[in-house]
Amino acid sequence: MNLLDVPINQSVRIVTYSGGKGVSFKLRQLGLCPGKEVKILRYAPMGGPLMVDAGGRSVAIGRGIAARVQVEVI
């Protein structure tokens, strides 16, 4: 499942992500690498970004990038 399919307040672990160097660079800048546990905080309305708790930090991720992140339920 990808990050967009996860319900709010569900903890998941990042397995992998697809895309080019830009996607990889952006996610690593935000501290979201494979093996990292994250929790969905909220989805912005009208197709906006989603807020993710990554190790105590709130990070906003666009839906295009979130669709490329494959996760597993913990």
ROKE-583675 format. One record per atom (N, C-alpha, C): residue number from 1; residue in one letter; atom name; z, y, x. Coordinates in Angstrom, 1 decimal, decimal comma, padded with zeros to 4 digits. Layout:
// residues N
   nuro   lotor   kolse        w        v        u
    NUM       A      CA        Z        Y        X
...
This chain:
// residues 74
   nuro   lotor   kolse        w        v        u
      1       M       N    000,0   -001,2    000,8
      1       M      CA    000,0    000,0    000,0
      1       M       C    000,0    001,2    000,9
      2       N       N   -000,5    002,3    000,4
      2       N      CA   -000,5    003,5    001,2
      2       N       C    000,6    004,5    000,7
      3       L       N    000,8    005,5    001,4
      3       L      CA    002,0    006,4    001,2
      3       L       C    001,9    007,1   -000,2
      4       L       N    000,7    007,2   -000,8
      4       L      CA    000,6    007,8   -002,1
      4       L       C    001,1    006,9   -003,2
      5       D       N    001,1    005,6   -003,0
      5       D      CA    001,6    004,7   -004,0
      5       D       C    003,1    004,5   -004,1
      6       V       N    003,8    005,1   -003,2
      6       V      CA    005,3    004,9   -003,1
      6       V       C    006,0    005,8   -004,1
      7       P       N    006,9    005,2   -004,9
      7       P      CA    007,6    006,0   -005,9
      7       P       C    008,6    007,0   -005,1
      8       I       N    009,1    008,0   -005,8
      8       I      CA    010,0    008,9   -005,3
      8       I       C    011,3    008,2   -005,0
      9       N       N    012,0    008,6   -003,9
      9       N      CA    013,3    008,1   -003,4
      9       N       C    013,2    006,6   -002,9
     10       Q       N    012,0    006,1   -002,7
     10       Q      CA    011,8    004,8   -002,1
     10       Q       C    011,7    004,9   -000,6
     11       S       N    012,4    004,1    000,1
     11       S      CA    012,3    004,0    001,6
     11       S       C    011,2    003,0    002,0
     12       V       N    010,4    003,4    002,9
     12       V      CA    009,3    002,5    003,4
     12       V       C    009,2    002,6    004,9
     13       R       N    008,5    001,7    005,5
     13       R      CA    008,3    001,7    007,0
     13       R       C    006,8    001,8    007,2
     14       I       N    006,4    002,7    008,1
     14       I      CA    005,0    002,9    008,4
     14       I       C    004,5    001,7    009,2
     15       V       N    003,4    001,1    008,7
     15       V      CA    002,8    000,0    009,4
     15       V       C    001,7    000,4    010,4
     16       T       N    000,8    001,2    009,8
     16       T      CA   -000,4    001,7    010,6
     16       T       C   -001,0    002,8    009,8
     17       Y       N   -001,9    003,5    010,5
     17       Y      CA   -002,7    004,5    009,8
     17       Y       C   -004,1    004,4    010,3
     18       S       N   -005,1    004,8    009,4
     18       S      CA   -006,5    004,8    009,8
     18       S       C   -007,0    006,2    009,9
     19       G       N   -008,1    006,4    010,6
     19       G      CA   -008,6    007,7    010,8
     19       G       C   -008,9    007,9    012,3
     20       G       N   -009,4    009,1    012,6
     20       G      CA   -009,7    009,4    013,9
     20       G       C   -008,5    010,0    014,7
     21       K       N   -008,9    010,6    015,8
     21       K      CA   -007,9    011,2    016,7
     21       K       C   -007,1    012,3    016,0
     22       G       N   -007,7    013,0    015,1
     22       G      CA   -007,1    014,1    014,4
     22       G       C   -005,9    013,7    013,5
     23       V       N   -006,1    012,6    012,8
     23       V      CA   -005,1    012,0    011,9
     23       V       C   -004,0    011,5    012,8
     24       S       N   -004,3    010,8    013,8
     24       S      CA   -003,3    010,2    014,7
     24       S       C   -002,5    011,4    015,4
     25       F       N   -003,1    012,4    015,9
     25       F      CA   -002,5    013,5    016,5
     25       F       C   -001,5    014,2    015,5
     26       K       N   -002,0    014,5    014,3
     26       K      CA   -001,2    015,2    013,3
     26       K       C    000,1    014,4    013,0
     27       L       N   -000,1    013,1    012,7
     27       L      CA    001,1    012,3    012,4
     27       L       C    002,1    012,1    013,5
     28       R       N    001,6    012,0    014,7
     28       R      CA    002,5    011,9    015,9
     28       R       C    003,2    013,2    016,1
     29       Q       N    002,6    014,4    015,8
     29       Q      CA    003,2    015,7    015,9
     29       Q       C    004,4    015,8    015,0
     30       L       N    004,2    015,2    013,8
     30       L      CA    005,2    015,2    012,8
     30       L       C    006,3    014,1    013,0
     31       G       N    006,1    013,3    014,0
     31       G      CA    007,1    012,2    014,3
     31       G       C    006,9    011,0    013,4
     32       L       N    005,7    010,8    012,8
     32       L      CA    005,5    009,7    012,0
     32       L       C    004,6    008,7    012,7
     33       C       N    005,2    007,8    013,4
     33       C      CA    004,5    006,7    014,1
     33       C       C    004,8    005,4    013,5
     34       P       N    004,0    004,4    013,8
     34       P      CA    004,2    003,0    013,2
     34       P       C    005,6    002,5    013,6
     35       G       N    006,3    002,0    012,6
     35       G      CA    007,7    001,5    012,8
     35       G       C    008,7    002,5    012,3
     36       K       N    008,3    003,7    012,0
     36       K      CA    009,3    004,7    011,6
     36       K       C    009,6    004,5    010,1
     37       E       N    010,8    004,7    009,7
     37       E      CA    011,2    004,6    008,3
     37       E       C    011,2    006,0    007,7
     38       V       N    010,6    006,1    006,5
     38       V      CA    010,5    007,4    005,8
     38       V       C    010,8    007,2    004,4
     39       K       N    011,1    008,3    003,7
     39       K      CA    011,5    008,2    002,3
     39       K       C    010,8    009,4    001,6
     40       I       N    010,2    009,1    000,5
     40       I      CA    009,4    010,1   -000,3
     40       I       C    010,4    010,9   -001,1
     41       L       N    010,4    012,2   -000,9
     41       L      CA    011,3    013,2   -001,5
     41       L       C    010,7    013,7   -002,8
     42       R       N    009,4    014,2   -002,8
     42       R      CA    008,8    014,7   -004,0
     42       R       C    007,3    014,8   -003,7
     43       Y       N    006,6    014,8   -004,9
     43       Y      CA    005,2    015,1   -004,9
     43       Y       C    004,9    016,5   -005,5
     44       A       N    004,2    017,3   -004,8
     44       A      CA    003,9    018,6   -005,3
     44       A       C    002,9    018,5   -006,5
     45       P       N    003,0    019,3   -007,5
     45       P      CA    002,1    019,3   -008,6
     45       P       C    000,7    019,8   -008,2
     46       M       N   -000,3    019,5   -009,1
     46       M      CA   -001,6    019,9   -009,0
     46       M       C   -002,3    019,5   -007,7
     47       G       N   -002,0    018,3   -007,2
     47       G      CA   -002,7    017,7   -006,0
     47       G       C   -002,2    018,3   -004,7
     48       G       N   -001,0    018,9   -004,7
     48       G      CA   -000,4    019,4   -003,5
     48       G       C    000,1    018,4   -002,6
     49       P       N    000,7    018,8   -001,5
     49       P      CA    001,3    017,8   -000,5
     49       P       C    002,5    017,1   -001,0
     50       L       N    002,9    016,0   -000,3
     50       L      CA    004,1    015,3   -000,6
     50       L       C    005,1    015,6    000,5
     51       M       N    006,4    015,6    000,1
     51       M      CA    007,5    015,9    001,0
     51       M       C    008,1    014,5    001,4
     52       V       N    008,2    014,3    002,7
     52       V      CA    008,7    013,0    003,2
     52       V       C    009,9    013,3    004,1
     53       D       N    011,0    012,5    003,9
     53       D      CA    012,1    012,6    004,8
     53       D       C    011,9    011,6    006,0
     54       A       N    011,8    012,2    007,2
     54       A      CA    011,5    011,3    008,4
     54       A       C    012,6    011,6    009,4
     55       G       N    013,6    010,7    009,3
     55       G      CA    014,8    010,9    010,3
     55       G       C    015,6    012,1    010,0
     56       G       N    015,8    012,5    008,8
     56       G      CA    016,6    013,7    008,5
     56       G       C    015,8    015,0    008,4
     57       R       N    014,5    014,9    008,7
     57       R      CA    013,7    016,1    008,6
     57       R       C    012,8    016,0    007,4
     58       S       N    012,6    017,1    006,7
     58       S      CA    011,6    017,1    005,6
     58       S       C    010,3    017,5    006,2
     59       V       N    009,3    016,7    005,9
     59       V      CA    007,9    017,0    006,4
     59       V       C    006,9    017,0    005,3
     60       A       N    006,0    018,0    005,2
     60       A      CA    005,0    018,0    004,2
     60       A       C    003,7    017,4    004,7
     61       I       N    003,2    016,5    004,0
     61       I      CA    001,9    015,8    004,4
     61       I       C    000,9    015,9    003,3
     62       G       N   -000,3    016,3    003,6
     62       G      CA   -001,3    016,5    002,6
     62       G       C   -001,7    015,1    002,1
     63       R       N   -002,3    015,1    000,9
     63       R      CA   -002,6    013,9    000,2
     63       R       C   -003,7    013,1    000,9
     64       G       N   -004,6    013,8    001,6
     64       G      CA   -005,7    013,2    002,3
     64       G       C   -005,2    012,3    003,5
     65       I       N   -004,3    012,9    004,2
     65       I      CA   -003,7    012,2    005,3
     65       I       C   -002,7    011,1    004,8
     66       A       N   -002,0    011,3    003,8
     66       A      CA   -001,0    010,4    003,2
     66       A       C   -001,8    009,1    002,7
     67       A       N   -003,0    009,3    002,2
     67       A      CA   -003,8    008,2    001,7
     67       A       C   -004,2    007,2    002,9
     68       R       N   -004,2    007,7    004,1
     68       R      CA   -004,6    006,9    005,2
     68       R       C   -003,4    006,2    005,9
     69       V       N   -002,2    006,4    005,5
     69       V      CA   -001,0    005,8    006,0
     69       V       C   -000,6    004,6    005,3
     70       Q       N   -000,6    003,4    005,9
     70       Q      CA   -000,3    002,2    005,3
     70       Q       C    001,2    001,9    005,6
     71       V       N    002,0    001,5    004,5
     71       V      CA    003,4    001,3    004,6
     71       V       C    003,8    000,0    004,0
     72       E       N    005,0   -000,4    004,3
     72       E      CA    005,6   -001,6    003,6
     72       E       C    007,0   -001,2    003,1
     73       V       N    007,4   -001,8    002,0
     73       V      CA    008,7   -001,5    001,4
     73       V       C    009,8   -002,2    002,3
     74       I       N    010,9   -001,5    002,5
     74       I      CA    012,0   -002,1    003,3
     74       I       C    012,9   -002,9    002,4
